[in-house]
Amino acid sequence: MSSLGADFAPRLLRLVGGTANVSELTHCMARLRFVLHDDTLADDRAIEALPEVVLVVRQSGQLQLVVTVPVTVAHAEVLQHLAGDSAEKEEETE
């Protein structure tokens, strides 16, 4: 298994339509699961072209990604960037 590139989370978040487009992020044993505010903003082909992504599936109102690393690692990395972006936005509004 390969490791995540340093810019995986920012690239992925940009391709799903930005952090503001992510309504929910969870994971199961094998997939990252995004619920998006606007599904049309996600670029499935570009996401699947990422070296860390094996497969993109749209199922049950979710954008699901099979990744090349343990899904918990990918989830933590993306979640960290989502949380960081939220904290920056809160600071800007204060």
N, C-alpha and C positions, 0 to 999 in steps of 0.2 A: 504494500500500500504506500502511496506517496503522501507527502505532507501538504498542508495547505500553504499556498503562496501568501506572502505578507499582505497582498492587496486583494485577496479573495473576497472578503466581506464587502469592502467598498464597491468592487466591480459588480458583485452579485446584486447588492442593494440598488445600484444604479440601473441594472438590467430588469429589475422587477418593478421599476417605476419610481424609485427613490424611497427613502425611509418613511416619508409621509404616506406612502401608498400601502405600507404594511400594517394591516389591522391586527394580525395575530401571527406568531411564529411558534410552532411546536415541532416535535419530532416523534417518530416511532422507532422501532428497532433498525429500520433501514432507510428512512427518508426524512428529509427536512420538509416541513409542511407549512406553507404560507397561506394565509387568508389575506387577500388583497382588497382594498377599497375599490379599485378599478382594474379588473383583469386584463383589459385591453392595453394597459401600459407595459405589461411584461412582454419581453422579447424572448419567446421560448427557444428559437433557433440560436440566438446569441448566448443564452444561458447554457444550452446544451453544448455549445462550442468551447465553453470554459474547460480547461484541463482537469479541474476538480469535479466536474459533473459528468456522470455516466448517462443519465436518463432524466428527461422532464416528462412528468405525467400530470394531466389535469383530471382530477377526480374529486367528487363530493364537494365541489365548490372550493377546492384547494389547488394550489400550484405545488406539486410534490417533486422533490429532487432526490435522486439517488446519487450519492457522492463517493469519491474514491478514498475517503478517510473515514474513521469512525464518526457516525452521525452526531454523536455527543460533542465531538471536537468542533465540527462545522457549526453546530447549533450554538455553542458557547461563543465562538468567534463572531458570528452574525449578531447574536444577542448583545454582545459587548458593544458593537458598533451602533446598534439601534439605541441602546441605553445612552451611549455617549452623545449621539445626535440629539436625543431628547433633552439631555442636560444642557447642551449648548443652546438649544432653542429657548429653554427656560431662562438662562442667563441673559439672552438677548432681549427678552421681553420685560425683564426687571428694570 
